[in-house]
Amino acid sequence: MTDAAHGQLLGRYATEGLRLAAVAAVYYGSGKLGLLQELVRGQVTPLWPPTGIALVALLLWGVRMWPGIALGAFLVNVTLGPSILPVLVITAGNTLAPVCACLLLRRVGFRPALDRLQDALALVFLGALGGMLISATVGVSVLVASGALTADDFWPTWSVWWTGDAMGVLVIAPCLLVLRFARWPRDVPALRWAEAVALLAGTAGVTAVATHSSVSLLFVVIPFIVWASLRFQLAGAAPCVLIASVIAITAGAEGAGPFDGHDLLAQMVILQTFNGTVSLTALLLSAIITERDRTFEEIEEVCERLTEALSRLEADVTLDEWPVPRPDGSEHRAGPGP
């Protein structure tokens, strides 16, 4: 092996090692943030950001990122217990879930740009709802088997775990993918920036009021998500969903507003119905608008090419020289002469 090839190989290994370390560190840090809103046994939360981070890392850098995910998951769970063996099994479930979700998405031709309706649907049903069944089922089963939870707590805990992991994909992954594929806009009017700021502030304000009101007002957040999707597509809708979900989760953990007076399962139904609704609205509507705009651009391009092709016709070819069908089915060329 030449020195140049050896240097390239070392550089590739170094890059991969840095990526693995970065994935593990971000997984651990986001996991600690997610645990601030824990609802069950100090380790089950209604929003688990590491699942979205792990899935994006696998989609962008490949399945070989799984050791970084496993290391981050282990570091988060080892301090929570209940003992080393259950922690290892939980770590395996937390690693296997995003890996399977990534493989399922690749199987259906998922594009991380999320610019097609089929990509949005795949992320929802395969990446979030389907893939995260693994981590929730493995994790809660281990906690029950180890005696950390009773059998009666299985389904309430499972519902929190599954929806928390799924919301991590639906809320966090689109934001990260937007950061990866979005381009900073140029020559944007000041009014456009003002609209974006007003949209973010309005989403935060309305969500705060809706989640702390004794009257059920959660539905008033939906128009802001629709506004963001129509005007800014996923680049505007994803941050709005993140803001709304974080505020709603905080209110749910406090038992405020519409979450007051309900047991854990009922709180999760209310909270995750809201989170799922805003996430689905943002993802699907943004994808539809993006597809529509792309179709219009393609039509305009085809029209321009057609116009250019017609303009290149020979100057002596006129409309009078085009063949004209006769009543008997034959053709003749119109023009001067008999």
C-alpha positions in Angstrom: 0.0 0.0 0.0 1.4 3.4 -1.0 1.8 6.2 1.5 -1.0 8.2 -0.2 -3.4 5.3 0.0 -2.4 4.6 3.6 -3.0 8.3 4.4 -6.4 8.2 2.7 -7.4 5.1 4.7 -6.3 6.6 8.0 -8.3 9.8 7.1 -11.4 7.7 6.4 -11.1 5.9 9.7 -10.6 9.1 11.5 -13.6 10.6 9.9 -15.7 7.6 10.8 -14.4 7.6 14.3 -15.3 11.3 14.7 -18.8 10.7 13.4 -19.3 7.8 15.8 -18.2 9.9 18.7 -20.4 12.8 17.6 -23.4 10.5 17.3 -22.8 9.0 20.8 -22.3 12.5 22.3 -25.3 14.0 20.7 -27.4 11.0 21.6 -26.3 11.2 25.2 -26.9 14.9 25.5 -30.3 14.9 23.9 -31.2 11.9 26.0 -30.4 13.8 29.2 -32.6 16.7 27.9 -35.4 14.3 27.2 -35.3 12.9 30.7 -36.1 16.3 32.1 -39.7 15.5 31.2 -39.8 11.9 32.4 -43.1 10.4 33.4 -42.4 6.8 34.4 -39.6 5.6 36.6 -37.2 8.4 35.7 -36.5 7.0 32.2 -39.7 7.0 30.1 -40.6 10.3 28.5 -43.3 11.6 26.1 -40.6 12.9 23.7 -37.3 11.0 23.2 -35.1 13.2 20.9 -32.4 10.5 20.5 -34.6 8.4 18.2 -34.8 11.2 15.7 -31.1 11.9 15.9 -30.2 8.3 15.5 -32.4 7.8 12.5 -31.0 10.8 10.7 -27.5 9.7 11.4 -28.2 6.3 9.9 -30.0 7.8 6.9 -27.2 10.3 6.1 -24.1 8.3 7.1 -25.1 4.7 6.8 -26.0 1.8 9.1 -22.4 1.6 10.2 -23.2 4.4 12.7 -25.0 1.9 14.9 -22.0 1.6 17.4 -22.3 5.3 18.2 -26.0 4.9 18.8 -25.4 1.9 21.0 -22.8 3.7 23.0 -24.9 6.8 23.5 -27.9 4.6 24.6 -25.8 2.7 27.0 -24.4 5.8 28.6 -27.9 7.3 29.0 -29.4 4.1 30.5 -26.6 2.8 32.7 -27.2 5.5 35.3 -31.0 4.7 35.4 -30.8 1.0 36.0 -32.3 -1.2 37.2 -29.1 -3.4 36.7 -26.5 -4.0 34.0 -28.2 -6.8 32.2 -31.6 -5.0 31.7 -29.6 -1.9 30.7 -27.8 -3.9 28.0 -31.1 -5.3 26.6 -32.7 -1.8 26.6 -29.6 -0.5 24.8 -30.0 -3.2 22.2 -33.6 -2.3 21.7 -32.8 1.4 21.5 -30.2 0.6 18.8 -32.2 -1.9 16.9 -35.3 0.3 16.5 -33.7 3.1 14.5 -31.6 0.6 12.5 -34.8 -1.3 11.5 -36.6 2.0 10.7 -33.7 3.0 8.5 -33.7 -0.3 6.6 -37.4 -0.1 6.1 -37.2 3.5 4.8 -34.4 2.5 2.4 -36.4 -0.5 1.2 -39.2 1.8 0.0 -36.8 4.3 -1.7 -37.1 7.0 1.0 -35.4 10.4 0.1 -34.2 12.4 3.2 -35.1 15.6 1.5 -38.7 14.8 2.3 -39.9 16.5 -0.9 -42.4 13.8 -1.9 -45.6 12.8 -0.2 -44.5 9.1 -0.2 -41.4 10.1 1.8 -43.5 11.9 4.4 -45.9 8.9 4.7 -42.9 6.5 4.9 -41.3 8.5 7.7 -44.6 8.5 9.7 -45.6 4.9 9.3 -42.3 3.1 8.9 -39.8 5.3 10.5 -41.8 6.4 13.5 -44.9 4.3 14.3 -43.5 1.0 13.0 -39.8 1.1 13.8 -40.3 2.4 17.3 -42.5 -0.6 18.3 -39.2 -2.5 18.8 -37.6 -0.2 21.4 -40.9 0.2 23.4 -41.7 -3.5 23.5 -38.1 -4.6 24.4 -37.7 -1.8 27.0 -40.9 -2.2 28.9 -40.7 -6.0 28.8 -37.3 -5.9 30.4 -38.4 -3.5 33.1 -41.4 -5.8 33.9 -39.2 -8.9 33.8 -36.6 -7.4 36.1 -39.3 -6.3 38.6 -38.7 -2.6 38.1 -42.4 -2.4 36.9 -45.5 -4.4 37.7 -47.4 -6.2 35.0 -50.3 -3.7 35.5 -48.0 -0.9 34.5 -47.0 -2.6 31.2 -49.4 -0.9 28.8 -49.4 2.6 30.3 -45.6 2.6 30.3 -45.5 1.0 26.9 -47.8 3.7 25.5 -45.5 6.5 26.9 -42.4 4.8 25.6 -43.7 4.0 22.1 -45.2 7.4 21.5 -42.2 9.2 23.0 -39.9 7.4 20.6 -42.2 7.9 17.7 -42.5 11.6 18.5 -38.8 11.8 18.6 -38.7 10.7 15.0 -41.7 12.9 13.8 -40.6 16.1 15.6 -36.7 15.9 15.7 -35.9 14.1 12.4 -37.6 16.7 10.1 -35.8 19.6 11.8 -32.4 17.9 11.3 -33.2 17.0 7.7 -34.2 20.5 7.0 -30.9 21.8 8.4 -29.1 19.3 6.2 -30.8 20.0 2.9 -32.1 23.5 3.2 -30.2 26.4 1.6 -30.0 29.8 3.2 -32.3 32.1 1.2 -30.9 35.0 -0.7 -32.5 38.3 -1.6 -35.4 37.6 0.7 -37.6 40.7 1.4 -37.7 42.0 4.9 -41.4 41.4 5.0 -40.8 37.7 4.4 -38.5 37.5 7.4 -41.0 39.4 9.5 -43.7 36.9 8.5 -41.4 34.0 9.5 -40.7 35.6 12.9 -44.4 36.3 13.5 -45.2 32.7 12.6 -42.8 31.3 15.1 -43.8 33.7 17.8 -47.5 33.2 17.1 -47.1 29.4 17.3 -45.3 29.6 20.6 -47.9 32.1 22.1 -51.0 30.3 20.9 -49.6 26.9 22.1 -48.8 28.3 25.5 -52.3 29.6 25.9 -54.0 26.5 24.6 -52.0 24.1 26.8 -52.6 26.1 30.0 -56.3 26.9 29.5 -59.0 24.9 31.3 -60.9 25.0 28.1 -59.9 22.6 25.3 -58.2 24.9 22.8 -55.4 22.7 21.4 -57.0 22.8 17.9 -56.2 26.5 17.6 -52.6 25.6 16.9 -53.4 23.9 13.7 -53.9 27.0 11.5 -50.4 28.1 12.4 -49.0 24.8 11.2 -51.0 25.0 8.0 -49.7 28.6 7.5 -46.1 27.5 8.0 -46.6 24.6 5.6 -48.2 26.6 2.9 -45.8 29.6 3.0 -42.5 28.0 4.0 -43.0 24.2 3.5 -41.0 22.0 5.8 -38.3 24.6 6.5 -41.0 26.6 8.4 -43.3 23.9 9.5 -40.7 21.7 11.2 -39.6 24.4 13.7 -43.2 25.3 14.4 -44.0 21.6 15.2 -40.9 21.5 17.5 -42.0 24.6 19.4 -45.6 23.4 19.8 -44.6 19.9 20.9 -42.1 21.1 23.5 -44.6 23.5 25.0 -47.3 20.8 25.0 -45.1 18.2 26.6 -44.0 20.6 29.3 -47.7 21.3 30.1 -48.5 17.6 30.0 -45.7 16.8 32.5 -47.0 19.6 34.8 -50.6 18.4 34.4 -51.7 21.8 33.3 -54.7 22.9 31.2 -56.3 20.1 29.3 -54.1 17.5 31.0 -55.3 18.4 34.5 -57.3 15.7 36.3 -56.4 12.8 34.0 -54.4 9.6 34.7 -51.1 8.9 32.8 -52.7 7.0 30.0 -55.3 9.7 29.3 -52.7 12.4 29.4 -50.6 10.5 26.8 -53.7 10.1 24.6 -54.3 13.8 24.7 -50.7 14.9 24.4 -49.6 12.5 21.6 -52.8 13.0 19.7 -51.9 16.7 19.6 -48.3 16.0 18.7 -49.2 13.5 16.1 -51.7 15.8 14.5 -49.4 18.8 14.2 -46.6 16.6 12.9 -48.7 14.8 10.4 -50.2 18.1 9.2 -46.8 19.7 8.7 -45.1 16.7 7.0 -47.9 15.8 4.6 -49.0 19.3 3.7 -45.4 20.5 3.2 -44.7 17.5 0.9 -47.8 18.1 -1.1 -46.9 21.8 -1.6 -43.3 21.0 -2.5 -44.5 18.4 -5.1 -47.0 20.9 -6.5 -44.3 23.6 -6.9 -41.9 21.2 -8.5 -44.6 20.1 -11.0 -45.3 23.7 -11.9 -41.5 24.3 -12.4 -41.3 21.2 -14.7 -44.3 22.4 -16.7 -42.7 25.8 -17.1 -39.5 24.2 -18.2 -41.2 22.0 -20.8 -43.1 25.0 -22.1 -39.8 27.0 -22.5 -38.2 24.1 -24.3 -41.2 23.8 -26.6 -41.1 27.5 -27.4 -37.4 27.3 -28.1 -37.9 24.3 -30.4 -40.6 26.0 -32.4 -38.5 29.1 -32.8 -35.7 27.1 -34.4 -37.9 25.8 -37.2 -36.7 26.8 -40.6 -37.9 30.2 -41.7 -39.5 28.9 -44.9 -41.7 26.4 -43.0 -45.0 28.2 -42.3 -48.3 27.1 -41.0 -49.7 27.0 -44.6 -47.2 24.3 -45.5 -48.4 21.9 -42.8 -50.4 18.9 -44.1 -54.1 19.3 -44.0 -56.4 16.2 -43.9 -58.9 15.8 -46.7 -62.4 14.4 -46.1 -61.4 11.1 -47.7 -58.6 10.7 -45.2 -55.7 11.7 -47.5 -53.5 14.7 -46.9 -52.5 17.7 -49.0 -50.3 20.7 -48.2 -52.1 24.0 -47.9 -50.6 27.0 -49.6 -50.5 28.8 -52.9 -51.2 27.0 -56.1 -53.9 24.5 -57.2 
